[in-house]
């Protein structure tokens, strides 16, 4: 179920019930209970998305859709990329970001996934403020996180092993 639908479902049901009551008891139209309910659902299907858009998301941030976490690059300044290994497979970008944010500024989180299965591979990269990198490494390397011992170090540049010599 999408977060937007999950957020608006209680409002839709409440407004549908109110519309049912209004159409059944207050309006003297000869509508059956079924048609009154359909009219309530249809009117709420139009009203609720407008109300939820104006009001904002009803879900707390930890339950909201996390698909945009990796693209969050609001930090401006020197950054360092840290390698994080031995991550629990159930960990997501938001939980890793929250863990690292306890010790400094986090600019970006990328957890690696298997291309074929789409499952997490147990490691990732966290882009942090350069001033906070050493503190995060010292605090989080060999730290326990969701019953796993993390391995945190500064990420190295990817080495190309194509066998060709530089010209």
Secondary structure in CASP SS format (residue, H / E / C, confidence):
PFRMAT SS
TARGET T0000
AUTHOR 0000-0000-0000
METHOD secondary structure of the structure
MODEL  1
X C 1.00
X C 1.00
X H 1.00
X H 1.00
X H 1.00
X H 1.00
X H 1.00
X H 1.00
X H 1.00
X H 1.00
X H 1.00
X H 1.00
X H 1.00
X H 1.00
X H 1.00
X H 1.00
X H 1.00
X H 1.00
X H 1.00
X H 1.00
X H 1.00
X H 1.00
X H 1.00
X H 1.00
X H 1.00
X H 1.00
X C 1.00
X C 1.00
X C 1.00
X C 1.00
X C 1.00
X C 1.00
X H 1.00
X H 1.00
X H 1.00
X H 1.00
X H 1.00
X H 1.00
X H 1.00
X H 1.00
X H 1.00
X H 1.00
X H 1.00
X H 1.00
X H 1.00
X H 1.00
X H 1.00
X H 1.00
X H 1.00
X H 1.00
X H 1.00
X H 1.00
X H 1.00
X H 1.00
X H 1.00
X C 1.00
X C 1.00
X C 1.00
X C 1.00
X C 1.00
X C 1.00
X C 1.00
X C 1.00
X C 1.00
X C 1.00
X C 1.00
X C 1.00
X C 1.00
X H 1.00
X H 1.00
X H 1.00
X C 1.00
X C 1.00
X C 1.00
X C 1.00
X C 1.00
X C 1.00
X C 1.00
X E 1.00
X E 1.00
X E 1.00
X E 1.00
X E 1.00
X E 1.00
X E 1.00
X C 1.00
X C 1.00
X C 1.00
X C 1.00
X C 1.00
X C 1.00
X C 1.00
X H 1.00
X H 1.00
X H 1.00
X H 1.00
X H 1.00
X H 1.00
X H 1.00
X H 1.00
X H 1.00
X C 1.00
X C 1.00
X C 1.00
X C 1.00
X E 1.00
X E 1.00
X E 1.00
X E 1.00
X E 1.00
X E 1.00
X E 1.00
X E 1.00
X C 1.00
X C 1.00
X C 1.00
X C 1.00
X C 1.00
X C 1.00
X E 1.00
X E 1.00
X E 1.00
X E 1.00
X E 1.00
X E 1.00
X E 1.00
X E 1.00
X E 1.00
X E 1.00
X H 1.00
X H 1.00
X H 1.00
X H 1.00
X H 1.00
X H 1.00
X H 1.00
X H 1.00
X H 1.00
X H 1.00
X H 1.00
X C 1.00
X C 1.00
X C 1.00
X E 1.00
X E 1.00
X C 1.00
X C 1.00
X E 1.00
X E 1.00
X C 1.00
X E 1.00
X E 1.00
X E 1.00
X E 1.00
X C 1.00
X C 1.00
X C 1.00
X C 1.00
X C 1.00
X C 1.00
X C 1.00
X C 1.00
X C 1.00
X C 1.00
X C 1.00
X C 1.00
X C 1.00
END
